[in-house]
Amino acid sequence: MSIRTERTTGTDLPPPAPTTSAARLRGRESPTWLRFTRMSAAMVVQRAATLYAAKVRRDPVADLFTGSRLDPYDRYEQLRAAEAGDPLPKSSLGLRYTTNHAFTQQILTSRAFGAVPGHDRDGWFDGDIDLSLLQLNPPDHTRLRRIVTPAFGRGRMIRYENRIRETVDRLLDAVPADEPWDLMSRFSASLPIAVIVDLLGIEDYDEPTFLRYGAAIGGALDGVRSPRHAAEMIRTQQDLRRIFEELFARRAKDPREDVISGLVAARDEHRIAPEDMVGLCALLLLAGFETTVNLIGNAVLCLLRNPQQWQALVADPALAAGAVEETLRYLSPVQLTSRFALERTELGGVTFEPGEAVIPFLAAANRDPKVFERPLEFDITRPNAAEHLAFSGGAHYCLGAPLARLEGRIALQALVQRFPTLHIAGPTERRRGMTLYGAKHLVVSA
């Protein structure tokens, strides 16, 4: 990543780079035991509130989270039916929600809503779990995003394509041709990890360890599940800090064409504070493979469960791009997000007060019958599949969307060309969690 640097001399020094809020920095610098205690206590409170709302109050949103291993799509339709007479209803958990495509799109793109409450609410987040861009509003979000955006531009995608094809070929060369194999562990996970570590500039990595990092951080999107999960989160953050800080030092001496080198240059130009760099890298790592792992796995699962669609793709691999978009719509890798009103605002006849939360169920919005005909059918030739909201929208539109689409398209084309008779050869198991949706195992055979 080439970044021009303008040198200053004498006393003409640039001002210090903007940094995260003091509350976030305090959380990061807290002793390990204190962070563990806070995370575990938050887990207990969250679990108790959710169980009470689900079991006692019969709250449908809370019920979704307590049954996070179950398929949520039937429940989304129940929520949609209930919303017919009560737009943007309020859960007993104290937040509003929507399955409506139009409302979801408005919430995601409106400047009246942010990823976290307004700047006067610093204490809302104590920094124990740092998800960088996911927990920032403009202008901080805009400033950090602008630094890494060039790595995901059209020109970069053209350069990555050959690398992705080489990785796909290498992985598929290694799978058995005459016995069942797990698509998730042998292919769907390995491909995105190899691509994102190359993009970042991580030369040596251990795939099982990085998968564990992704599971720990990705699982935290729903909240910490247990004291063991809290301990794993802390270890993951400590390990990633060590890995990235070593890389920062290396790239300062030996810059290359990778994201890490670009961040080091931005730091030296006082466009990013050192304390923001690790969190940003960790987010890029997580977003770079966790969602794409699920995208590829979900696409193959949908295609194989709909044999006519698989055969259509075998006959015409150019349909792979459409298959990717339809998978994002039909079985969204990211099921939901959250937003907070930054000011008093009205939507759908409902008034949101500052700080009030709303959950747009992205996966449900992507099956809204007002937008998609036959929404419960999987159709890789659907003309408007790309109107899905799987990559969010507005300022927080997924930075890595072009890369995920590219990886998904190349992966599907290679699979149908190499294994035209591929089929499911064992039971499938969904991963635990609500925010991220994907198979834990998908055993296939040619």
C-alpha positions as CSV (number, residue, x, y, z in Angstrom):
1,M,0.0,0.0,0.0
2,S,1.8,3.1,-1.2
3,I,1.2,6.2,0.8
4,R,3.0,9.5,0.1
5,T,4.6,11.1,3.2
6,E,5.3,14.8,3.5
7,R,8.2,15.5,5.9
8,T,8.2,18.4,8.3
9,T,11.3,20.1,9.6
10,G,12.2,22.2,12.6
11,T,9.4,23.1,14.9
12,D,6.8,22.6,12.2
13,L,5.6,19.3,13.6
14,P,2.2,17.8,12.9
15,P,-0.4,17.6,15.7
16,P,-0.8,14.3,17.5
17,A,-3.0,11.9,15.7
18,P,-6.7,11.7,16.9
19,T,-7.3,8.7,19.1
20,T,-10.0,6.7,20.7
21,S,-12.0,8.0,23.6
22,A,-10.4,8.0,27.1
23,A,-13.0,5.4,28.2
24,R,-11.9,2.9,25.6
25,L,-8.2,3.4,26.5
26,R,-8.9,2.9,30.2
27,G,-10.7,-0.4,29.4
28,R,-7.7,-1.6,27.3
29,E,-5.2,-0.7,30.0
30,S,-7.1,-2.3,32.9
31,P,-5.5,-5.3,34.7
32,T,-6.4,-8.7,33.2
33,W,-8.3,-9.8,36.4
34,L,-10.4,-6.7,36.3
35,R,-11.3,-7.1,32.6
36,F,-12.2,-10.7,33.3
37,T,-14.4,-9.8,36.2
38,R,-16.2,-7.1,34.3
39,M,-16.8,-9.4,31.3
40,S,-18.0,-12.2,33.4
41,A,-20.3,-10.0,35.4
42,A,-21.8,-8.5,32.2
43,M,-22.3,-12.0,30.9
44,V,-24.3,-13.0,34.0
45,V,-26.5,-9.9,33.9
46,Q,-27.1,-10.3,30.1
47,R,-28.0,-14.0,30.4
48,A,-30.3,-13.4,33.4
49,A,-32.1,-10.5,31.6
50,T,-32.5,-12.5,28.3
51,L,-33.7,-15.7,30.1
52,Y,-36.2,-13.7,32.1
53,A,-37.5,-11.9,29.0
54,A,-37.7,-15.1,27.0
55,K,-39.2,-17.5,29.7
56,V,-41.3,-15.1,31.8
57,R,-42.2,-12.3,29.5
58,R,-42.4,-14.6,26.4
59,D,-40.4,-12.0,24.4
60,P,-39.8,-13.3,20.9
61,V,-36.5,-11.4,20.4
62,A,-35.1,-12.7,23.7
63,D,-36.2,-16.2,22.7
64,L,-34.1,-15.9,19.5
65,F,-31.0,-15.4,21.5
66,T,-31.7,-18.2,24.1
67,G,-32.2,-20.7,21.3
68,S,-29.1,-19.6,19.3
69,R,-28.4,-23.1,17.9
70,L,-31.8,-23.3,16.3
71,D,-32.7,-22.1,12.9
72,P,-34.0,-18.5,13.3
73,Y,-35.9,-18.1,10.0
74,D,-39.2,-19.4,11.1
75,R,-39.1,-17.0,14.1
76,Y,-38.3,-14.1,11.8
77,E,-41.5,-14.8,9.9
78,Q,-43.4,-14.8,13.2
79,L,-41.8,-11.4,14.1
80,R,-42.7,-10.1,10.6
81,A,-46.4,-11.1,11.1
82,A,-46.5,-9.4,14.5
83,E,-45.0,-6.2,13.0
84,A,-47.9,-5.9,10.6
85,G,-49.9,-4.1,13.2
86,D,-47.1,-2.6,15.2
87,P,-44.2,-1.2,13.2
88,L,-40.8,-1.2,15.0
89,P,-42.2,-2.9,18.1
90,K,-40.3,-2.7,21.4
91,S,-38.9,-5.8,23.1
92,S,-39.1,-6.3,26.8
93,L,-35.3,-6.1,26.6
94,G,-35.8,-2.4,26.1
95,L,-34.9,-2.2,22.4
96,R,-36.9,-1.9,19.3
97,Y,-36.5,-4.2,16.3
98,T,-37.5,-4.6,12.6
99,T,-37.7,-7.2,9.9
100,N,-38.8,-4.6,7.3
101,H,-36.4,-4.0,4.5
102,A,-37.3,-0.4,4.0
103,F,-37.0,0.5,7.7
104,T,-33.7,-1.5,8.0
105,Q,-32.2,0.4,5.0
106,Q,-33.3,3.7,6.5
107,I,-31.8,2.9,9.9
108,L,-28.5,1.8,8.3
109,T,-28.1,4.8,6.1
110,S,-29.5,7.5,8.4
111,R,-27.0,9.9,10.1
112,A,-29.6,10.0,13.0
113,F,-28.4,6.5,14.0
114,G,-25.0,5.3,15.0
115,A,-23.2,2.1,15.9
116,V,-22.9,3.3,19.5
117,P,-24.7,6.0,21.5
118,G,-23.5,9.6,21.1
119,H,-20.2,11.0,22.2
120,D,-21.6,12.1,25.5
121,R,-22.1,8.5,26.4
122,D,-18.5,7.4,26.6
123,G,-19.1,5.2,29.6
124,W,-21.4,2.9,27.7
125,F,-18.4,0.9,26.5
126,D,-15.5,0.3,28.7
127,G,-13.0,-1.1,26.1
128,D,-12.9,-4.7,27.3
129,I,-13.8,-5.9,23.8
130,D,-12.3,-3.7,21.1
131,L,-14.0,-4.1,17.7
132,S,-12.7,-0.9,16.3
133,L,-14.8,0.4,13.3
134,L,-17.8,-1.6,14.5
135,Q,-18.0,0.5,17.7
136,L,-17.2,3.9,16.2
137,N,-19.4,6.7,14.8
138,P,-18.3,9.4,12.4
139,P,-16.0,11.3,12.4
140,D,-13.7,8.7,14.2
141,H,-15.1,5.9,12.1
142,T,-14.7,7.9,8.9
143,R,-11.1,8.8,9.7
144,L,-10.0,5.2,10.4
145,R,-12.0,3.7,7.5
146,R,-10.4,6.1,5.0
147,I,-6.9,4.8,5.9
148,V,-7.7,1.2,5.0
149,T,-10.2,1.7,2.2
150,P,-7.6,1.7,-0.7
151,A,-6.7,-2.0,0.2
152,F,-10.2,-3.0,-0.9
153,G,-10.5,-0.9,-4.0
154,R,-11.2,-2.2,-7.5
155,G,-7.6,-2.2,-8.5
156,R,-6.6,-4.2,-5.6
157,M,-9.3,-6.8,-6.3
158,I,-7.8,-7.4,-9.8
159,R,-4.4,-8.0,-8.2
160,Y,-5.9,-10.4,-5.6
161,E,-7.8,-12.5,-8.1
162,N,-4.8,-14.6,-9.3
163,R,-3.7,-15.2,-5.7
164,I,-7.2,-16.4,-4.7
165,R,-7.3,-18.8,-7.7
166,E,-3.9,-20.2,-6.7
167,T,-5.1,-20.7,-3.2
168,V,-8.3,-22.3,-4.3
169,D,-6.4,-24.7,-6.6
170,R,-4.0,-25.6,-3.8
171,L,-6.7,-26.4,-1.3
172,L,-8.8,-28.4,-3.7
173,D,-5.8,-30.4,-4.9
174,A,-5.5,-31.6,-1.3
175,V,-9.0,-32.9,-0.7
176,P,-9.8,-36.6,-1.2
177,A,-11.5,-37.4,-4.5
178,D,-13.1,-40.7,-3.4
179,E,-14.1,-40.2,0.3
180,P,-16.1,-37.7,2.3
181,W,-14.4,-34.5,3.5
182,D,-15.4,-31.5,5.6
183,L,-15.9,-28.5,3.4
184,M,-15.8,-26.1,6.3
185,S,-12.4,-27.1,7.7
186,R,-10.7,-28.2,4.5
187,F,-11.8,-25.3,2.2
188,S,-14.4,-22.8,3.4
189,A,-12.3,-21.7,6.4
190,S,-8.8,-22.2,4.9
191,L,-9.4,-20.0,1.8
192,P,-10.5,-16.7,3.5
193,I,-7.8,-17.0,6.2
194,A,-5.0,-17.5,3.6
195,V,-6.3,-14.4,1.7
196,I,-6.7,-12.0,4.6
197,V,-3.4,-12.8,6.2
198,D,-1.7,-12.2,2.9
199,L,-3.6,-8.9,2.5
200,L,-2.6,-7.8,6.0
201,G,1.0,-8.9,5.5
202,I,1.1,-11.7,8.1
203,E,3.8,-14.1,6.8
204,D,3.7,-17.0,9.2
205,Y,0.4,-18.1,10.7
206,D,-1.1,-21.2,12.3
207,E,-4.5,-21.8,10.8
208,P,-6.1,-23.6,13.8
209,T,-4.9,-20.8,16.1
210,F,-6.4,-18.1,13.9
211,L,-9.6,-20.0,13.7
212,R,-9.7,-20.0,17.4
213,Y,-9.1,-16.2,17.4
214,G,-12.0,-15.8,15.0
215,A,-14.4,-18.0,17.1
216,A,-13.5,-16.1,20.3
217,I,-14.1,-12.6,18.8
218,G,-17.0,-13.6,16.5
219,G,-18.7,-15.2,19.5
220,A,-18.4,-12.0,21.4
221,L,-20.7,-10.2,18.9
222,D,-23.6,-11.8,20.8
223,G,-22.0,-11.1,24.2
224,V,-19.6,-13.2,26.2
225,R,-21.0,-16.6,26.8
226,S,-19.2,-17.9,29.8
227,P,-16.2,-17.2,32.1
228,R,-14.2,-19.5,29.8
229,H,-15.1,-17.4,26.8
230,A,-14.1,-14.2,28.7
231,A,-10.7,-15.8,29.4
232,E,-10.3,-16.8,25.8
233,M,-11.2,-13.3,24.6
234,I,-8.6,-11.8,26.8
235,R,-5.9,-14.3,25.6
236,T,-6.9,-13.6,22.0
237,Q,-6.6,-9.9,22.4
238,Q,-3.2,-10.3,24.1
239,D,-2.0,-12.6,21.4
240,L,-3.1,-10.4,18.6
241,R,-1.6,-7.4,20.2
242,R,1.8,-9.2,20.3
243,I,1.5,-10.4,16.7
244,F,0.6,-7.0,15.3
245,E,3.0,-4.9,17.3
246,E,5.8,-7.2,16.1
247,L,4.6,-6.7,12.6
248,F,4.4,-2.9,13.0
249,A,8.1,-2.9,14.1
250,R,9.1,-5.1,11.2
251,R,7.3,-3.0,8.6
252,A,8.7,0.2,9.9
253,K,12.1,-1.1,8.9
254,D,11.0,-3.1,5.8
255,P,7.7,-1.6,4.3
256,R,5.9,-3.7,1.7
257,E,2.7,-3.6,-0.3
258,D,0.4,-4.7,2.5
259,V,-2.1,-3.2,4.9
260,I,0.3,-3.3,7.9
261,S,2.8,-1.2,6.0
262,G,0.1,1.3,5.1
263,L,-0.9,1.6,8.7
264,V,2.6,2.1,9.8
265,A,3.0,4.9,7.2
266,A,-0.3,6.5,8.4
267,R,1.0,6.4,12.0
268,D,4.2,8.1,10.9
269,E,2.2,10.8,9.2
270,H,0.1,11.3,12.4
271,R,-3.1,10.1,10.7
272,I,-3.7,7.3,13.1
273,A,-2.8,6.9,16.7
274,P,-0.6,3.9,17.7
275,E,-3.3,2.7,20.2
276,D,-5.9,2.4,17.4
277,M,-3.8,0.2,15.1
278,V,-4.1,-3.2,16.8
279,G,-7.9,-3.0,17.1
280,L,-8.3,-2.0,13.5
281,C,-6.0,-4.9,12.4
282,A,-7.9,-7.4,14.6
283,L,-11.2,-6.2,13.1
284,L,-9.9,-6.6,9.5
285,L,-8.7,-10.1,10.4
286,L,-12.0,-11.1,11.8
287,A,-14.2,-9.5,9.1
288,G,-11.8,-10.8,6.5
289,F,-12.4,-14.4,7.2
290,E,-15.3,-15.0,9.6
291,T,-18.0,-13.8,7.4
292,T,-16.5,-15.2,4.2
293,V,-16.1,-18.6,5.8
294,N,-19.9,-18.6,6.4
295,L,-20.6,-17.2,2.9
296,I,-18.9,-20.0,1.1
297,G,-20.3,-22.7,3.4
298,N,-23.8,-21.3,3.2
299,A,-23.6,-21.1,-0.6
300,V,-22.6,-24.7,-1.0
301,L,-25.2,-25.8,1.6
302,C,-28.0,-23.9,-0.3
303,L,-26.9,-25.2,-3.7
304,L,-26.6,-28.8,-2.6
305,R,-30.0,-28.7,-0.8
306,N,-31.4,-27.3,-4.1
307,P,-30.0,-29.8,-6.7
308,Q,-31.6,-27.9,-9.7
309,Q,-29.7,-24.8,-8.7
310,W,-26.4,-26.8,-8.3
311,Q,-26.9,-28.3,-11.8
312,A,-27.6,-24.9,-13.2
313,L,-24.3,-23.6,-11.8
314,V,-22.5,-26.7,-13.1
315,A,-23.9,-26.0,-16.6
316,D,-23.0,-22.4,-16.4
317,P,-20.3,-21.4,-13.9
318,A,-20.8,-17.8,-14.8
319,L,-23.9,-17.9,-12.6
320,A,-21.5,-18.0,-9.6
321,A,-21.8,-14.3,-9.0
322,G,-25.6,-14.6,-8.8
323,A,-25.3,-17.5,-6.5
324,V,-23.1,-15.4,-4.1
325,E,-25.7,-12.6,-4.1
326,E,-28.6,-15.0,-3.6
327,T,-26.8,-16.7,-0.7
328,L,-26.1,-13.4,0.9
329,R,-29.9,-12.7,0.7
330,Y,-31.3,-16.1,1.5
331,L,-28.9,-17.3,4.2
332,S,-27.1,-14.2,5.4
333,P,-23.7,-14.7,7.1
334,V,-24.4,-11.8,9.4
335,Q,-28.0,-12.0,10.7
336,L,-28.4,-8.7,12.6
337,T,-26.8,-5.6,13.8
338,S,-27.7,-2.8,16.2
339,R,-28.0,1.0,16.0
340,F,-28.6,3.8,18.5
341,A,-30.5,7.0,18.0
342,L,-28.0,9.9,18.1
343,E,-30.8,12.5,18.2
344,R,-34.5,12.6,18.6
345,T,-35.8,11.2,15.4
346,E,-39.0,9.7,13.9
347,L,-39.3,6.6,11.8
348,G,-42.4,4.7,10.7
349,G,-44.5,6.7,13.1
350,V,-42.2,5.8,16.1
351,T,-40.2,8.4,17.9
352,F,-36.7,7.4,19.0
353,E,-35.1,9.3,21.9
354,P,-31.3,9.8,21.9
355,G,-29.6,6.6,23.0
356,E,-32.5,4.4,22.2
357,A,-31.5,1.1,20.6
358,V,-32.9,-0.8,17.6
359,I,-32.0,-4.2,16.1
360,P,-32.4,-4.4,12.3
361,F,-32.7,-8.1,11.6
362,L,-30.7,-8.1,8.3
363,A,-31.5,-11.7,7.5
364,A,-35.2,-11.1,7.9
365,A,-35.1,-7.9,5.8
366,N,-33.4,-10.0,3.1
367,R,-36.6,-12.1,2.9
368,D,-39.1,-9.2,2.9
369,P,-41.8,-10.2,0.5
370,K,-42.4,-6.5,-0.3
371,V,-38.9,-6.5,-2.0
372,F,-38.3,-10.1,-3.1
373,E,-40.8,-12.3,-4.9
374,R,-40.8,-15.9,-3.6
375,P,-38.5,-14.8,-0.7
376,L,-38.4,-18.2,0.9
377,E,-37.0,-19.8,-2.3
378,F,-33.3,-20.0,-3.2
379,D,-32.9,-18.9,-6.8
380,I,-29.4,-18.0,-8.2
381,T,-31.0,-16.3,-11.2
382,R,-33.0,-13.9,-9.0
383,P,-32.8,-10.5,-10.8
384,N,-32.8,-8.3,-7.7
385,A,-30.9,-10.5,-5.3
386,A,-28.2,-7.8,-4.9
387,E,-30.8,-5.5,-3.1
388,H,-30.0,-7.5,0.0
389,L,-28.6,-5.8,3.1
390,A,-26.2,-8.6,4.1
391,F,-23.3,-6.1,4.1
392,S,-25.1,-3.5,6.1
393,G,-25.4,0.0,4.6
394,G,-24.4,3.6,5.0
395,A,-21.2,4.6,6.7
396,H,-20.8,1.0,8.1
397,Y,-21.2,-0.8,4.7
398,C,-18.8,-3.7,4.9
399,L,-15.4,-2.6,3.8
400,G,-14.5,-6.1,2.6
401,A,-17.6,-6.7,0.5
402,P,-15.7,-6.7,-2.8
403,L,-13.2,-9.2,-1.5
404,A,-15.9,-11.5,0.0
405,R,-17.8,-11.5,-3.3
406,L,-14.6,-12.3,-5.3
407,E,-13.6,-15.2,-3.0
408,G,-17.1,-16.6,-3.1
409,R,-17.4,-16.4,-6.9
410,I,-14.0,-18.0,-7.5
411,A,-14.6,-20.7,-4.9
412,L,-18.0,-21.8,-6.3
413,Q,-16.7,-21.8,-9.9
414,A,-13.8,-24.0,-8.9
415,L,-16.1,-26.4,-6.9
416,V,-18.6,-27.0,-9.7
417,Q,-15.9,-27.4,-12.3
418,R,-13.9,-29.9,-10.3
419,F,-16.7,-31.7,-8.5
420,P,-19.8,-31.5,-10.6
421,T,-21.4,-34.4,-8.7
422,L,-20.6,-33.0,-5.2
423,H,-23.3,-33.9,-2.6
424,I,-23.9,-33.7,1.1
425,A,-22.4,-36.9,2.8
426,G,-23.2,-36.4,6.4
427,P,-25.3,-34.4,9.0
428,T,-24.7,-30.7,9.1
429,E,-24.5,-28.7,12.3
430,R,-25.0,-25.0,12.7
431,R,-22.5,-22.9,14.6
432,R,-23.5,-21.5,17.9
433,G,-24.6,-17.8,18.0
434,M,-27.1,-15.4,16.5
435,T,-25.1,-12.7,14.8
436,L,-23.0,-14.9,12.6
437,Y,-24.7,-17.7,10.8
438,G,-23.0,-20.7,9.2
439,A,-22.3,-24.4,9.4
440,K,-19.9,-25.8,11.9
441,H,-19.3,-28.9,9.7
442,L,-20.5,-29.6,6.2
443,V,-19.3,-33.1,5.1
444,V,-19.4,-33.5,1.3
445,S,-18.3,-36.1,-1.2
446,A,-17.9,-36.2,-5.0
